[in-house]
Amino acid sequence: MKTKVSVLAQANYPINKLVITLLLTAIIGCANIGHEFPAGQVQTIKIGETTQNDIYTTFGTPWRTGLENGLKTWTYGNYRYSALSESETEDLVIKFDKRGVVSSYSYNSTKRAK
């Protein structure tokens, strides 16, 4: 003989499963933004020498492009956020002069050295 409680529990089973799944996703969830790039190649960039074509060949398509004072900037970024572990971020911002040659760049990372 089934009781009212067990019938109600069975009727709500899909909803309970959905709620548990959503809660676990929220707790364990993570987000990745941008894309990986060969950070080990950053030291090959030479201000006043490296061209846009060189950068493209080495790092691929930039994740984001922009203008600063009328000059092109390319950004390579990889950002990993997680609710259960430390987030890791790294980005490379490259500024080009009017000739398409690197005028400056900055690389930043929260990754720990191995």
N, C-alpha and C positions, 0 to 999 in steps of 0.2 A: 504494500500500500504506500503510495507516494504522498508525502505531506505537501502542504501548500508551499513551504519554504523550499523544498527541493525542486518543485516545479518552477518556482520563480527563479531560483538559482540557475536552472537549466535554460530558462528563457533569456536570462541576462548574460549567459556565457559569452556570446560573440561580443557584446558590449564590454564586458569585463576584460576580455582578451585585447580588444582595441585600446582600452584605457591603459592597460599595463604596457602594451607595445608603445604607445605614445609617450608615456612617462619614461620608459627606458631610453627611447630615442632622444628625449630632451636631456636626460641626465648624461648619457654616454656620447651624445652628439658631437660632431666635429664639423669644421668647415675648412675647405681649401679654396683659396683665392689666388689667381695668377697661375703661373706655371714654372716648373723647375728650369733653371738655366745653369750652365757650367761655371759656377762661382770660382772654381779653381783657375779659370782663365782670366780673371780680373787683372792679375798682375801683368798680363801681356799688353794691356792698354797703355799707349804712350801719348801723352798730351802733345798736341802739335804735329803728330805723325799718323796716328791711327785714323782711318777714314770710316765713314758710315758703312761702306761696303765691307770693310774688314770686320766691323762690329757685327753686321748682319751675318757674315760667314761664320763667325765664332759663336755668337749667341742666338742666332735665329731671329724670328719676328719678335719685336718688342711687345710686351704685354700692354703697354700704354704709351701713347705719343702725345707731345704737346709743344707749346711755344713758350719761351721765356725771353722777354725783350726782343721779340721778333725772330729768335733763333730756335732751331729744333731741339727738342729734348726727347730722349727715349728712356723708358723705364722698363726694367726687367724685375719682376717681383714674384715671390713665392711666399704665401702667408698661410700657415696651418694653425688653426685654432681648435682646441679640444677642451672639453669640460673636465676630463679626468687626468690630463697630463699638461705639462708646460707647453705653451704655444711656441712655435718656431717661426720666425720671420726673417726674410732676407730680401734686400732690394739693391738694385744697381741703377743709378740715375746718371745718364750720360748727356752732356751738353755739347752741341756741335757749333762751330763757327760758320760764317757765310759760305766757306768753301766745302763744308761737309766734313771737316776734320775735327776730332775731339778737342774741345777747349777746356773741359773739366769733367770730372766724374766723382761720384761718391758711392761707396759700397758699405752697407750696414747689415749686420746679422745678429740675431739673438742666439744662434746655434753655438753650442759649446765646442771649443777646439777638441779634436780627438787625438 
